Amino acid sequence: MVRRRPPRPFASSAVNPFLRHLRPSPHLCSAGSVSSIAPLLAAAALALTMPSPSVSTTPPADHPGARIVSQSARWTGLLTMDDLQDESETMFLISGEIENGGPTPIAWVKLGYELLGEDDAVLASEYGYNFRAEALRGAAVEAGEVASADVPIRALAPGEKDMFRMVFFRSDVPRFERWRVRILEVH
C-alpha cells in the first residue's frame, strides 16, 4: 500500500498569522491542484507589503454615465515558493471598479492606463475594457475578423458596478513615478 503525505499548508501561521486563514477548501480543489495555487497566494500576500508608485492626481475626464469608483496599483509577481527569497516583482497591476451612474445601460467602458514620469509625461500606455467586456481585446476582434457588436457582453445596468484591470510587465516599461486610469469611451 502506498502512503500519501497530507498536503502541506500554504505557509506557517507562526511566520504570518494572516496566512493561517488561507487554507484550501476540500470541495474546491484536490491535493494536486493546491500546490499550483500556493505560489499565487504567496505572491499576493507578499505584494500587499510592497510600496507602489503613486496615483496621478489628474482628475479623470467626465463621461456620461460611467465613473471610476475605486482604483489601486501594486508591484506583484507570480513566484514559486523557492523564489520568494529574491522578492522579484515582475508585474505592475492596476485594478479598480467602475460604476454606471447614468439612467441607461452601458454595453462597455474602454479605459486608458498610463504610466507617468515627471510632470505627468506619459512613458507607457495601454488600453482595456471593463471586466465583462475584456473579450473585446481578443485577437479576432482586434484583427477585425469578429465585429465588436457580435461579442456577447452583459451590459451594466444603471447603478451597477464592474471591475477593471491591467498588467504592465517590468521588462516592457521604463521607470515611472505615477500611474493614471482614464475613461476613453463609453458605449
C-alpha positions as a printed NumPy array, in Angstrom:
array([[  0.   ,   0.   ,   0.   ],
       [  1.32 ,   3.436,  -0.955],
       [  1.055,   6.049,   1.761],
       [  0.326,   9.575,   0.657],
       [  1.541,  12.552,   2.565],
       [ -1.124,  15.032,   3.61 ],
       [ -0.947,  18.277,   1.619],
       [  1.407,  20.89 ,   3.055],
       [ -0.15 ,  24.112,   4.328],
       [  0.436,  27.296,   2.321],
       [  2.619,  28.918,   4.958],
       [  3.364,  28.655,   8.614],
       [  0.996,  30.686,  10.758],
       [  3.965,  31.331,  13.044],
       [  5.602,  33.311,  10.225],
       [  2.498,  35.205,   9.219],
       [ -0.703,  34.792,  11.253],
       [ -2.795,  36.205,   8.376],
       [ -1.855,  33.265,   6.145],
       [ -3.298,  30.672,   8.541],
       [ -6.743,  31.566,   7.194],
       [ -5.689,  30.771,   3.612],
       [ -6.412,  27.046,   3.662],
       [ -7.833,  25.351,   0.573],
       [-11.395,  24.13 ,   0.632],
       [-11.541,  20.357,   0.056],
       [-14.618,  20.964,  -2.086],
       [-12.873,  23.418,  -4.425],
       [ -9.565,  21.757,  -5.146],
       [ -7.785,  18.458,  -4.927],
       [ -4.475,  17.926,  -3.171],
       [ -2.698,  18.048,  -6.552],
       [ -4.118,  21.436,  -7.506],
       [ -3.405,  23.037,  -4.136],
       [  0.294,  23.177,  -4.938],
       [ -0.435,  25.18 ,  -8.078],
       [ -2.437,  27.774,  -6.116],
       [  0.09 ,  28.213,  -3.311],
       [  2.6  ,  30.355,  -5.277],
       [ -0.154,  32.689,  -6.454],
       [ -1.466,  33.247,  -2.93 ],
       [  2.022,  33.686,  -1.551],
       [  2.812,  36.286,  -4.23 ],
       [ -0.407,  38.135,  -3.458],
       [  0.404,  38.208,   0.259],
       [  3.934,  39.454,  -0.486],
       [  2.622,  42.144,  -2.841],
       [  0.449,  43.611,  -0.115],
       [  3.574,  44.64 ,   1.779],
       [  5.436,  46.287,  -1.11 ],
       [  5.337,  50.037,  -1.89 ],
       [  3.921,  51.132,  -5.235],
       [  4.195,  54.239,  -7.386],
       [  1.522,  56.793,  -6.574],
       [ -1.66 ,  57.519,  -8.492],
       [ -1.72 ,  60.724, -10.509],
       [ -3.896,  63.468,  -9.062],
       [ -5.066,  64.482, -12.539],
       [ -8.863,  64.213, -12.441],
       [-10.374,  61.761, -14.939],
       [-12.322,  63.139, -17.879],
       [-16.071,  63.296, -17.344],
       [-18.007,  60.688, -19.309],
       [-21.769,  60.457, -19.238],
       [-22.918,  57.528, -17.175],
       [-19.609,  55.879, -16.271],
       [-17.263,  56.802, -13.461],
       [-14.267,  55.249, -11.747],
       [-15.31 ,  54.379,  -8.192],
       [-12.005,  52.987,  -6.918],
       [ -8.537,  52.193,  -8.198],
       [ -5.291,  50.823,  -6.842],
       [ -1.989,  49.501,  -8.146],
       [  0.936,  47.466,  -6.889],
       [  4.008,  45.589,  -7.998],
       [  3.485,  41.847,  -7.863],
       [  4.737,  38.656,  -9.41 ],
       [  3.933,  35.005,  -9.893],
       [  6.605,  33.256,  -7.89 ],
       [  7.364,  29.7  ,  -6.994],
       [  7.847,  29.052,  -3.3  ],
       [ 11.635,  28.863,  -3.777],
       [ 11.689,  32.276,  -5.484],
       [ 10.111,  34.121,  -2.558],
       [ 13.531,  34.905,  -1.146],
       [ 14.573,  37.175,  -4.019],
       [ 11.486,  39.426,  -3.728],
       [ 11.22 ,  39.803,  -7.513],
       [  8.17 ,  41.669,  -8.68 ],
       [  7.73 ,  41.381, -12.394],
       [  4.296,  42.915, -12.974],
       [  2.63 ,  46.228, -12.172],
       [ -1.071,  45.511, -11.66 ],
       [ -3.641,  48.315, -11.865],
       [ -7.16 ,  47.4  , -10.827],
       [-10.344,  49.056,  -9.716],
       [-14.057,  49.425, -10.129],
       [-16.31 ,  51.434, -12.418],
       [-19.964,  52.278, -11.938],
       [-22.786,  53.076, -14.32 ],
       [-24.121,  56.272, -12.775],
       [-26.416,  57.051, -15.678],
       [-30.061,  56.258, -16.333],
       [-29.458,  53.747, -19.177],
       [-27.443,  50.508, -19.525],
       [-23.8  ,  50.69 , -20.67 ],
       [-22.531,  47.976, -23.03 ],
       [-18.83 ,  48.541, -22.272],
       [-16.282,  51.028, -20.991],
       [-12.886,  51.46 , -22.667],
       [-10.176,  52.543, -20.226],
       [ -6.732,  54.034, -20.779],
       [ -3.92 ,  53.027, -18.431],
       [ -0.866,  55.298, -18.3  ],
       [  2.488,  55.138, -16.542],
       [  3.745,  58.651, -15.909],
       [  7.111,  60.267, -15.395],
       [  7.98 ,  63.73 , -14.135],
       [  5.45 ,  66.436, -14.995],
       [  2.917,  63.663, -15.793],
       [  4.613,  62.838, -19.114],
       [  3.201,  59.55 , -20.446],
       [  6.015,  56.973, -20.585],
       [  3.89 ,  53.916, -21.405],
       [  0.216,  53.375, -22.084],
       [ -2.251,  50.619, -22.832],
       [ -5.994,  50.324, -23.163],
       [ -8.503,  47.774, -21.979],
       [-12.138,  47.282, -21.103],
       [-14.183,  46.652, -18.008],
       [-14.047,  43.037, -16.83 ],
       [-17.272,  41.935, -18.541],
       [-16.056,  43.33 , -21.858],
       [-12.449,  42.053, -21.811],
       [-13.295,  39.779, -24.755],
       [-13.142,  42.925, -26.918],
       [ -9.323,  42.681, -26.601],
       [ -9.395,  39.246, -28.245],
       [ -7.19 ,  38.74 , -31.288],
       [-10.122,  38.068, -33.638],
       [-11.921,  41.254, -32.579],
       [ -8.801,  43.408, -32.805],
       [ -7.958,  41.946, -36.235],
       [-11.454,  42.833, -37.464],
       [-12.406,  39.18 , -38.043],
       [-15.211,  39.463, -35.471],
       [-17.295,  42.61 , -35.062],
       [-17.379,  44.016, -31.54 ],
       [-21.184,  44.01 , -31.766],
       [-21.045,  40.201, -32.175],
       [-19.189,  39.682, -28.885],
       [-21.656,  38.718, -26.147],
       [-21.286,  41.223, -23.307],
       [-23.694,  41.634, -20.415],
       [-24.393,  45.356, -20.107],
       [-24.015,  47.334, -16.889],
       [-27.423,  48.351, -15.599],
       [-27.865,  51.803, -14.018],
       [-26.155,  51.791, -10.615],
       [-24.293,  48.542, -11.338],
       [-20.514,  48.191, -10.837],
       [-17.846,  46.159, -12.62 ],
       [-14.111,  45.659, -12.172],
       [-11.203,  46.568, -14.436],
       [ -7.556,  45.511, -14.512],
       [ -4.359,  45.906, -16.499],
       [ -0.884,  44.43 , -16.14 ],
       [  2.381,  46.05 , -17.237],
       [  5.479,  43.846, -17.251],
       [  8.579,  45.379, -15.667],
       [ 10.728,  44.329, -18.618],
       [  8.467,  46.255, -21.031],
       [  8.194,  49.625, -19.284],
       [ 10.629,  52.346, -18.267],
       [ 10.972,  53.538, -14.697],
       [  7.942,  55.669, -13.787],
       [  6.739,  57.822, -10.893],
       [  2.953,  57.698, -11.088],
       [  0.111,  55.966, -12.888],
       [ -3.308,  57.01 , -14.127],
       [ -6.527,  55.382, -15.346],
       [ -8.888,  57.309, -17.599],
       [-12.197,  56.522, -19.251],
       [-11.7  ,  56.73 , -23.016],
       [-15.08 ,  55.606, -24.373],
       [-18.494,  54.575, -23.072],
       [-20.935,  52.571, -25.199]])
